[in-house]
């Protein structure tokens, strides 16, 4: 794929070319259009609150300042994939780690690594919601406290909520997970009626395998962000021990080649 992480200047600003601003603008306009009627109202409120537009690639520092003001959350530019302990530690401080490079035109529709469009357009709007931030913070703290042997199942929880979560709202099922919201193909699949929609259940999440390289065969549906916060009232360590003892539920996909 050959993407290089961008580094900030002394003022913490990242330089994006006119072509990169144009790519951002096209991605933004296309997804905002596709999301109509399919995305959680909390998400759209977040886009407005952050002042995200099609004009240009947003600056991490500006998004960070806005989140701090709105919900006490923030973002931190990271060079590449970071170790789980560092990832959980940032989340525990309500800081979301974000990649800063932007995809090139040949990857408009699909990119394997998360770029700044996925990170800011996908992840940041829900971070304006205090309950969602409480969940992210508690998730980070819980994962940190449990340590290595529990990370794998904790990543499943992250995957089926922060990345690929759906929620029930007045108009019907709506997406809030960044992997759906920021991806044309995932969104089309999620609203196609062909994917399984499962009521959110923490034990089931811990026992459900996923693949990162296919559209998701199933999604978990929450009632509200408060439900996610409350789910972490449980003795998560004991639940994961039990999930390990019970074993994984049958996969809804073929094993990766
Ligand atoms: Fe993500």
Boltz pocket constraint, residues with backbone or C-beta under 6 A from the ligand:
constraints:
  - pocket:
      binder: B
      contacts: [[A, 114], [A, 118], [A, 119], [A, 123], [A, 163], [A, 178], [A, 179]]
      max_distance: 6.0
